[in-house]
């Protein structure tokens, strides 16, 4: 049963499949999904997936494989939207994939677009904020930024797929990360079973 509201940011880091797979699950789990896409995120999706959302004529059918009217695309330059204010109550925010530039801006309080402002709001309001970086290796600046974000209350969930489930497709592999994101948000998921859990 769907309930609640989730904020999702998608940046131009590699790993568009994670955003694609998460959004389908989020649309099923939440009443409303507030989505922010950077221009680079659209370009990366087109490159990696062969299909990308249009920010001018947004719909989900081709990109996500179905119609999800509860996914609301927000203008990343418009601060007059609900996630920009601490008075708007929601269940958390996920940035997937999260670029190192985005992480650096959030870690240092630079809210130069709606995505970084929304993340800043999550930190100041003590709401769940899950950052999913895919970059590797990390330099010292990256490490310090993510340490600072963790100290501020964010959950850092690197896109490190689990192989012990013996995934058979790229989608299966991506879903091992998506499942962990959902669990961090307190969402019951059926993508991946609990390891060695008793039936």
C-alpha positions as CSV (number, residue, x, y, z in Angstrom):
1,X,0.0,0.0,0.0
2,X,1.4,3.4,-1.0
3,X,1.9,6.1,1.6
4,X,3.9,9.2,2.1
5,X,6.1,11.4,0.1
6,X,9.6,10.9,-1.2
7,X,12.1,13.4,-2.8
8,X,14.5,12.1,-5.4
9,X,17.4,13.9,-7.0
10,X,19.2,12.5,-10.1
11,X,22.5,14.1,-11.0
12,X,24.9,13.6,-14.0
13,X,27.0,10.9,-12.4
14,X,27.3,7.5,-14.1
15,X,24.7,5.0,-12.9
16,X,21.4,6.1,-14.5
17,X,20.1,2.6,-14.1
18,X,20.0,3.0,-10.3
19,X,17.7,6.1,-10.7
20,X,15.5,4.3,-13.2
21,X,15.0,1.2,-11.1
22,X,14.5,3.2,-7.8
23,X,11.9,5.5,-9.3
24,X,9.7,2.6,-10.4
25,X,9.8,1.1,-6.9
26,X,9.3,4.5,-5.3
27,X,6.3,5.2,-7.4
28,X,4.8,2.0,-6.1
29,X,5.7,2.6,-2.5
30,X,4.9,6.4,-2.1
31,X,1.8,8.5,-2.8
32,X,4.0,11.2,-4.2
33,X,7.5,11.3,-5.6
34,X,9.1,14.7,-6.1
35,X,11.8,14.4,-8.8
36,X,14.6,16.7,-9.7
37,X,16.8,16.0,-12.7
38,X,19.9,17.8,-13.7
39,X,20.6,18.5,-17.4
40,X,23.6,16.2,-17.2
41,X,21.4,13.4,-15.7
42,X,19.3,13.4,-18.8
43,X,22.4,13.2,-21.0
44,X,23.8,10.4,-19.0
45,X,20.5,8.4,-19.1
46,X,20.5,8.8,-22.9
47,X,24.0,7.6,-23.1
48,X,23.8,4.7,-20.7
49,X,20.2,3.5,-21.1
50,X,19.4,4.6,-24.7
51,X,16.3,6.3,-23.3
52,X,16.0,9.5,-21.2
53,X,13.2,11.6,-19.8
54,X,12.4,14.9,-21.4
55,X,12.3,17.9,-19.0
56,X,10.1,19.8,-21.4
57,X,7.5,17.1,-22.1
58,X,7.9,14.9,-19.0
59,X,6.3,11.5,-19.0
60,X,7.4,8.2,-17.6
61,X,6.2,5.5,-20.0
62,X,9.3,5.2,-22.3
63,X,11.9,5.9,-19.6
64,X,10.4,3.9,-16.7
65,X,8.3,1.4,-18.7
66,X,4.9,2.6,-17.3
67,X,2.7,5.5,-16.4
68,X,3.4,6.9,-13.0
69,X,1.4,10.0,-12.5
70,X,2.5,10.3,-8.9
71,X,6.0,11.2,-10.0
72,X,6.2,15.0,-10.2
73,X,9.1,16.6,-12.1
74,X,10.2,19.8,-10.4
75,X,12.1,22.7,-12.0
76,X,15.6,22.6,-10.5
77,X,15.7,26.4,-10.7
78,X,12.4,26.9,-8.9
79,X,12.8,27.4,-5.1
80,X,9.0,28.0,-4.8
81,X,8.4,24.3,-4.6
82,X,7.6,22.1,-1.5
83,X,10.9,20.4,-0.9
84,X,12.7,23.7,-0.7
85,X,11.0,24.5,2.7
86,X,11.4,22.8,6.0
87,X,7.7,23.3,6.6
88,X,7.0,20.7,3.9
89,X,6.9,17.3,5.6
90,X,8.1,14.2,3.7
91,X,9.7,10.9,4.4
92,X,13.2,11.6,3.1
93,X,15.3,12.3,0.1
94,X,17.5,10.1,-2.1
95,X,20.1,11.4,-4.5
96,X,20.9,8.6,-7.0
97,X,23.4,8.7,-8.5
98,X,25.1,11.4,-6.6
99,X,27.9,13.2,-8.3
100,X,31.0,14.3,-6.3
101,X,30.3,17.9,-7.2
102,X,26.7,17.7,-5.8
103,X,28.0,16.0,-2.6
104,X,30.7,18.7,-2.2
105,X,28.1,21.5,-2.5
106,X,25.8,19.9,0.0
107,X,28.6,19.1,2.4
108,X,29.6,22.8,2.4
109,X,26.2,24.3,2.5
110,X,26.1,25.6,-1.0
111,X,22.5,25.5,-2.1
112,X,22.7,26.7,-5.7
113,X,19.8,24.8,-7.1
114,X,16.6,23.1,-5.9
115,X,18.3,19.7,-5.5
116,X,21.1,21.0,-3.2
117,X,18.6,23.2,-1.3
118,X,16.3,20.2,-0.7
119,X,19.2,18.2,0.6
120,X,20.2,21.0,2.9
121,X,16.6,21.1,4.2
122,X,16.7,17.4,5.0
123,X,19.9,17.8,7.0
124,X,18.6,20.8,9.0
125,X,15.2,19.2,9.6
126,X,16.9,15.8,10.6
127,X,15.0,14.0,7.8
128,X,16.5,10.9,6.0
129,X,19.0,11.9,3.3
130,X,20.5,9.0,1.3
131,X,23.4,9.8,-1.1
132,X,24.3,7.1,-3.6
133,X,27.8,7.9,-5.2
134,X,29.1,5.7,-8.0
135,X,32.5,7.5,-8.6
136,X,35.7,5.5,-8.0
137,X,38.4,5.9,-6.7
138,X,37.8,8.6,-4.2
139,X,40.3,11.3,-3.5
140,X,40.9,13.0,-0.1
141,X,38.4,15.8,-0.9
142,X,35.7,13.2,-1.7
143,X,36.4,11.3,1.5
144,X,36.3,14.5,3.6
145,X,33.1,15.7,2.0
146,X,31.3,12.4,2.7
147,X,32.6,12.2,6.2
148,X,31.2,15.7,6.8
149,X,27.9,14.6,5.3
150,X,27.7,11.5,7.5
151,X,28.5,13.6,10.5
152,X,25.6,15.9,9.5
153,X,23.2,13.0,9.4
154,X,23.2,11.7,5.9
155,X,23.4,8.1,4.9
156,X,26.2,7.4,2.4
157,X,25.3,4.3,0.3
158,X,27.8,3.7,-2.4
159,X,26.5,2.0,-5.5
160,X,28.3,-1.3,-4.7
161,X,26.2,-4.1,-6.1
162,X,26.0,-7.4,-4.2
163,X,27.2,-10.5,-6.1
164,X,26.3,-13.1,-3.6
165,X,22.7,-13.1,-4.7
166,X,24.0,-14.4,-8.1
167,X,22.3,-11.7,-10.3
168,X,21.6,-12.8,-13.8
169,X,21.0,-9.4,-15.5
170,X,22.2,-5.8,-15.1
171,X,18.8,-5.0,-13.7
172,X,19.1,-7.7,-11.0
173,X,22.5,-6.3,-10.1
174,X,21.2,-2.7,-9.9
175,X,18.3,-3.9,-7.8
176,X,20.7,-5.1,-5.0
177,X,21.6,-1.4,-4.5
178,X,18.0,-0.2,-5.0
179,X,16.8,-2.7,-2.3
180,X,19.3,-1.2,0.2
181,X,18.1,2.3,-0.6
182,X,14.5,1.3,0.1
183,X,15.5,-0.4,3.3
184,X,17.3,2.8,4.5
185,X,14.0,4.6,4.0
186,X,12.1,2.0,6.0
187,X,10.3,0.7,2.9
188,X,9.4,-3.0,2.8
189,X,10.9,-4.3,-0.5
190,X,10.6,-7.6,-2.4
191,X,13.5,-7.1,-4.8
192,X,16.1,-8.9,-2.8
193,X,15.6,-11.2,0.1
194,X,17.3,-10.8,3.5
195,X,20.5,-12.8,3.5
196,X,20.2,-16.0,5.4
197,X,16.9,-14.9,7.0
198,X,14.7,-17.7,8.3
199,X,11.5,-18.2,6.4
